[in-house]
């Protein structure tokens, strides 16, 4: 390949990667009410993960979400850890108000198709990972200021990643995709 074509190809790849991340970040721009409410949180995702893992198994994803105007902290866990598949591993959500002094989540074992499917995907991708959810958050936080408000295992360009959403000090949303292996 001639040097000019190598340069054009390299630039095209860089632009497409930047555009795809920009488009992904734009998809999360509807989080403005959530980001505003994050200022009232008395707990972090890391705290929620640590607490949920004490009794509910290994964390496989976590997020803040708004429901009926309330800021909730939600952690998905695999009760039996990462060694068992989703068919023999209860998939659980610990979910509670993040603005209370104590995070006292309700616990739900998933039985509906939508949640079981999503949690199964998260479990499978975390089984491929060299890192825990806490390590993924720490890695993303090391390079970006702000509050991590969501971490979801995902697939990007055929590779397992964890999509970490961070609310910046300016109130923007930054998407950081951390490779899982």
N, C-alpha and C positions, 0 to 999 in steps of 0.2 A: 504494500500500500504506500502511495506517495505521501510525503510529509504533510502536504496541504490537506489531504483527505483524513489523515490521522488527527490533525488538529480539529477539523470540522467535526469528525466523529466524536472526539473527546468533548468538545464544546456542547454538542447535541446531547450527549449522555449527561453531562453536568446540568444542563438546562432542564432536561426531563426529570432528573432527580429533584432539583429545586422546585420545579413546577408541581410535581406530585406531592411533595411535602407541603407546599403552599396551599394546594387544593385540599389536602387532608386537614390542615390547620383551619382553612375556611369552613370546612364542614363542622368544626367545633365552635365556630363563632357564635352560635346560638346559645352558648353557655354563659352569656353576659349576666343573666340573673343569678346563676349559680356562682359565678366568680364574685359577684357583689356580696352574696350571702356568706362566702367562705371566710370573710373577715370576722364573722361571729363564731366560727368554729373554736371549740375548746380542746379539740383533739386532732391529731394528724393521722394520715393514712398509716404511717409506721406504728403509731400507738394502737390503732384499731387492728392492724395485722397481728401485732404482738399479743394483744388480748385475745383475739379470736383463736390464735394458734394454741393457746394454753389448753383449751377444752374441745375445739372443733376440728383439729387436724391442720394440715399444711395449707397455707394461703396460696390460691391460684390466680386471684385477681382482686382488685379493690377499687373503690370509687366513692366520691361524694356525689350526691344527687339531691334534687329538689322534688319533694312530693307534698302537695297541698301546702306549699309555702314553707315547709319545714326542711332544714338542711339535715340530710341523713348521711351516715357513714356506713358503707356496705362492704363486707369482705366475703368473698366466695372461698370456701375451703373444701379440701378432700379429706374426709374423716380418717381414712386409713393411710394417708400420706401419698407419696408419689410411686410407690412400688406396685400398687394394684390398679387395674383398669377401672373405668367408670361403671361397668356393670356390677362390680363387686365392691364398690367404694361409695358410700353415701356422699353426695354432693350437697353442700350446705351453704346457706347465706346467713350471716350474722349482720343485722341491720338495726340501727338505732339513731336517735337524734344526736347530732354532733355538737349541739350548742348547750347541752346539759353539762353540769360539772362532772358527772360520772357518765361514761358511755355504758349504757345497759341495753345491749342489743337483744332483740327477739331473734330466735333461731328457727329457720325453716329448712327442712330437708326437701330438696327439689323432687317433684314428681311430674310436673307438667313438661311437655315436649320442648317448649322454647327454652326454659331455664336449664333443663337437663342437657340439651344440645349445646348451648353456649358454655356451660360449665365443663362439659366433656371435652370440648375443644380446648378450653383453658388448661384443663388437667393434662391432656395429651401434649400440648406445647411445653408446659412446665416440666413434664417428664423428659423432654429433650434438652432442657436447659441445664447449663453448668451453674446457674445462679439461682438464688432464692428471690422471691419478690422484694424482700428488704434490700438485698444487694443491688437489684435492678434500680430501685428508687434512689439508692445512694449514688449509683453511677450517673444517673440522669441529673441528679441534684448537684453533683460536683461541677458540672459545666454550665448550669443555668440557674440563675437566681429566681426565686419565687416559691409558690406552694404547689406541690404535686397534688393533683386532685383526681387522677385516674391512672390506673395501670392495667392494661389488658394484653395478654398474650395474643399474637396475631401472626399472619403470614404475609410477608411483603416480598415480592419478586421471587417467590418460591423458597424463601428462607424464614425460619422461625425468629420472631422478634417480640419484644414487649413494647407496645405503644404507651408512652408515658406522657400524660398531658400536664403541663405546668402553667399556672396562672402567674404571669410576670408582675413585677412591681408596678408596671404601667397599666395593668389590667388586661393585657393581651393573653392569648393562649399560644403556647409553644408546644409543638409535638416533637418528642424525641423518641426515635425507634432504636432500642437497645438490642443488639444481636443476642440471641439466647445460647448460641453455641460457637 
